[in-house]
Amino acid sequence: MRDTTPQMPGLGPDMELLCLLRPYVRHCGDSHRPAWKLARRRLLDYLLVYIAEGRGRFQVGPCVYDAEPNDLFWIPPDTDHEMEGFPPLMACPYVHFDLIYRPDVAHWDFSIPGGMTDLEELRPLMHPEMPAPRLQTLRGRIRTHTNRRAGDLIREICVEAARGQPYAGLRMSGLILQIVAEVLRGQEGLPTDCTEHIPVLEKAADYISSHCAEPLYMDAVARRFRLSPSYFRELFARHFGSSPRAYLRRARIRLAKHLMVGSTFDQSEIALRTGFSSVHSLSRAFRAEEGIPPSRYRSCGTARTRTEVRKTAYSH
């Protein structure tokens, strides 16, 4: 007899993962580096690296990759890997994290140096193998149309960690879930109902994000990608859920937040470096986006997550 039991709406692969995942962020960073090299090592947790600027060479397992802007590297626990960044500079925001939070063993806080591959003594701290097949296949370089959004989320984690406000850990866990969703969505490919314009729109969004500190006019951006301004706005809003101008404002605010926690620039200098015409324009846009003024956002609390940009002491 055919089973006619009604199916609960919303059940699917994403809900299966939601039942499983309880992310925990341990360490993150987002800075420009001169030429650098990290010898072969293995990790106890996951590492996700986004190549924002510059080039390098990464090896994950037996595979060697040329690392280029907009590449994403997913490195599972206990996986041989080595990394090198080429001169002059490389920007590669990264995050170390657990996908399953285990309060009895999660709160270790140290870095595994290059050259260390024998983790036998640390085996009790090793993240367990994930039972989800979709996550087991993630390894090495990822190149999909969602990489830019995943990279932006990694940078958001770095800012949140540096501020160390109450419930930062909870918010960072949510951001990891968003990253996993973007990575898996990208692995699925473009939606079946996509149009020929979606790859162009993704490139336009990348252009807006990477040039957000410059004077940008959306009509000029549309023409750059061979679309009429009105059609560009319509397609962009349909694909990203916001206008190109709102997308630009969010990119500028994201850059401003990074400078607020990672530099000593005053608000006038931050406004200048993020494409706002004045400190008053920055303040209005920031309040509209974040709900608080920049001066209040900049105050840091007690940090619980190690991050490169934070200059004050940690609580552990």
C-alpha positions in Angstrom: 0.0 0.0 0.0 1.3 3.4 -0.9 2.3 5.6 2.0 -0.1 8.6 2.0 1.2 10.1 5.2 1.6 13.9 4.6 5.2 15.1 4.5 6.2 17.8 6.9 6.8 21.0 4.9 10.4 22.2 4.9 12.0 18.8 5.4 15.0 18.3 3.1 18.8 18.2 2.9 19.2 21.6 4.6 17.0 20.5 7.5 19.1 17.4 8.0 22.2 19.5 8.3 20.4 21.9 10.6 19.8 19.0 13.0 23.5 18.2 12.9 25.4 21.4 12.8 26.4 23.4 15.9 29.3 25.6 14.7 31.9 27.0 17.0 34.5 29.7 15.8 37.9 29.3 17.4 40.3 31.6 15.5 40.0 34.0 12.5 42.0 36.7 10.8 41.8 39.2 8.0 45.0 41.1 7.1 47.3 41.9 4.2 50.4 39.8 4.2 53.7 40.1 2.4 55.1 37.0 0.8 54.6 34.1 3.2 54.8 30.4 3.4 53.4 27.8 5.8 55.0 24.3 5.7 52.9 21.1 5.6 50.8 20.5 8.6 47.5 19.0 9.8 44.8 20.6 11.9 42.4 19.5 14.6 39.5 21.7 13.2 38.3 23.0 9.9 40.0 25.9 8.1 38.3 28.0 5.5 40.4 30.5 3.5 39.1 33.1 1.0 41.5 34.7 -1.5 40.4 38.3 -1.6 43.5 39.8 -3.2 46.8 38.5 -4.5 48.0 35.1 -5.6 49.6 32.0 -4.1 49.9 28.3 -4.2 48.0 25.9 -1.9 48.2 22.2 -1.5 45.4 20.2 0.1 46.0 16.5 0.3 47.7 15.4 -3.0 46.2 18.3 -5.0 48.2 21.5 -5.8 46.2 24.6 -6.7 47.1 28.0 -8.0 45.3 30.3 -5.6 43.7 33.3 -7.3 41.2 36.1 -6.2 37.8 34.8 -5.4 39.0 31.2 -4.7 37.8 29.5 -1.5 39.8 26.7 0.2 38.1 24.2 2.5 40.5 22.2 4.6 39.0 19.5 6.8 40.6 18.3 10.0 43.6 15.8 9.9 44.3 16.8 6.2 47.8 17.5 4.9 48.0 21.0 3.5 50.6 23.7 2.9 50.1 27.3 1.8 52.2 30.0 0.1 51.4 33.6 -0.7 53.3 35.4 -3.5 54.6 38.9 -3.3 53.8 41.8 -3.1 50.8 41.3 -0.9 48.0 38.8 -0.3 44.7 39.3 1.5 43.2 36.0 2.6 40.6 36.2 5.4 40.3 32.8 7.1 38.4 31.1 9.9 39.2 28.0 12.1 36.0 26.4 13.3 34.2 23.3 14.5 31.0 22.2 12.8 29.9 20.4 16.0 30.4 22.3 19.2 31.6 19.9 22.0 31.8 22.0 25.2 34.0 19.5 27.0 36.8 19.7 24.4 36.1 22.7 22.2 37.8 25.5 24.2 41.4 24.8 23.4 43.2 27.9 22.0 46.5 27.4 20.3 47.9 27.4 16.7 49.4 24.4 15.0 52.6 25.5 13.3 53.8 24.7 9.9 55.7 21.4 9.8 53.5 19.7 12.5 51.7 16.7 11.0 51.8 14.2 14.0 48.7 15.0 16.0 48.6 11.7 17.9 48.9 13.3 21.4 46.2 15.8 20.5 43.8 13.2 19.0 41.2 13.6 21.8 40.7 17.2 20.5 40.3 16.2 16.9 37.0 17.1 15.3 35.0 14.0 14.6 34.3 12.9 11.1 31.0 14.4 9.8 28.3 11.9 9.0 26.8 14.2 6.3 27.9 13.1 2.8 27.5 16.6 1.4 30.1 17.9 3.9 32.5 14.9 3.5 33.1 15.8 -0.2 34.1 19.4 0.6 37.9 19.6 0.3 40.5 21.8 -1.5 39.7 24.6 -3.8 36.1 25.7 -4.4 35.1 27.8 -7.4 31.5 28.7 -7.5 29.2 31.7 -8.1 28.7 32.0 -4.3 32.4 32.4 -3.3 32.2 36.2 -2.9 29.3 35.9 -0.5 31.1 33.3 1.5 34.2 35.5 1.6 32.1 38.5 2.9 30.7 36.3 5.6 34.2 35.2 6.7 35.2 38.9 7.0 32.0 39.6 9.0 33.1 36.8 11.4 36.5 38.5 11.8 34.9 41.9 12.6 32.5 40.3 15.1 35.3 38.4 16.8 37.4 41.6 17.1 34.6 43.5 18.7 33.9 40.8 21.2 30.4 42.0 22.1 27.9 40.0 24.1 26.6 36.9 22.2 29.3 37.3 19.6 30.0 33.6 19.7 26.3 32.9 18.9 26.3 35.3 16.0 29.5 33.9 14.6 28.0 30.4 14.8 25.1 31.7 12.7 27.5 33.2 10.2 29.3 29.8 9.8 25.9 28.2 9.0 25.4 30.9 6.3 28.8 30.1 4.9 28.0 26.4 4.7 24.7 27.2 3.0 26.5 29.4 0.4 29.2 26.8 -0.2 26.7 24.0 -0.7 24.4 26.2 -2.8 27.4 27.0 -5.0 28.2 23.3 -5.3 24.7 22.8 -6.7 25.4 25.2 -9.5 23.2 28.0 -10.8 19.5 27.6 -10.2 17.6 25.8 -12.9 15.5 28.8 -13.7 18.5 31.1 -14.1 18.9 33.4 -17.0 22.0 34.1 -19.1 22.5 37.2 -17.0 23.3 35.6 -13.7 27.0 35.2 -14.3 27.1 38.8 -15.4 25.3 39.9 -12.3 27.8 38.0 -10.1 30.7 39.7 -11.8 29.0 43.1 -11.4 28.5 42.4 -7.7 32.2 41.4 -7.4 33.1 44.7 -9.1 31.0 46.8 -6.8 32.4 45.1 -3.7 36.0 45.4 -4.8 35.7 49.0 -5.9 33.3 50.2 -3.1 35.8 52.8 -1.8 35.8 54.5 -5.1 33.1 56.9 -6.5 30.8 54.5 -8.3 27.8 55.3 -10.4 25.4 52.5 -11.1 24.6 53.6 -14.6 28.3 53.4 -15.5 28.5 49.9 -13.8 25.5 48.8 -15.9 27.2 50.0 -19.1 30.4 48.3 -18.1 28.6 45.0 -18.2 26.6 45.8 -21.3 23.2 46.2 -19.7 20.9 49.2 -19.8 20.7 50.9 -16.4 17.0 50.2 -15.8 17.4 46.5 -16.8 20.5 46.2 -14.7 18.6 47.5 -11.6 15.7 45.1 -12.3 17.9 42.0 -12.8 20.1 42.9 -9.8 17.2 43.3 -7.4 15.7 40.1 -8.6 18.9 38.1 -8.1 20.3 39.7 -4.9 17.1 41.0 -3.2 18.4 44.6 -3.1 19.2 47.4 -5.5 22.8 47.9 -6.7 23.0 51.1 -4.7 22.0 49.3 -1.5 24.5 46.6 -2.3 27.2 49.2 -2.6 26.2 50.8 0.7 26.5 47.5 2.5 29.9 46.9 1.0 31.1 50.3 2.2 29.7 49.7 5.7 31.3 46.3 5.8 34.7 47.9 4.9 34.1 50.6 7.5 33.4 48.1 10.2 36.7 46.3 9.4 38.6 49.6 9.7 36.8 50.5 12.9 38.0 47.4 14.8 41.3 46.9 12.9 42.8 50.4 12.7 43.2 53.6 14.6 41.8 55.8 11.9 39.3 58.4 13.1 35.8 58.5 11.5 36.8 61.2 9.0 39.6 59.1 7.7 37.4 56.0 7.6 34.7 57.9 5.7 37.4 58.9 3.1 38.7 55.4 2.8 35.2 53.8 2.3 33.8 56.0 -0.4 31.5 58.2 1.8 31.5 61.9 1.0 31.7 63.0 4.6 31.7 61.6 8.2 28.1 62.7 8.4 27.2 60.5 5.3 29.1 57.6 6.9 27.2 58.1 10.2 23.8 58.2 8.6 24.4 55.2 6.4 26.0 53.3 9.3 23.1 54.0 11.7 20.6 53.0 9.0 22.4 49.7 8.3 23.5 48.7 11.9 21.0 50.6 14.1 23.7 52.3 16.1 26.2 55.1 15.5 29.8 54.3 14.5 31.1 55.6 17.8 29.1 53.0 19.7 29.9 50.2 17.3 33.6 50.8 17.7 33.6 50.1 21.5 34.9 46.6 22.1 33.8 44.2 24.8 35.4 41.0 26.2 36.9 38.9 23.5 36.4 35.1 23.5 37.7 34.3 20.0 41.3 34.8 18.9 41.6 37.2 15.9 44.5 38.9 14.2 43.1 42.4 14.2 42.3 42.8 17.9 44.9 44.7 19.9 43.5 44.4 23.4 44.0 41.5 25.7 41.9 38.3 25.6 39.9 36.9 28.4 41.7 33.5 28.2 
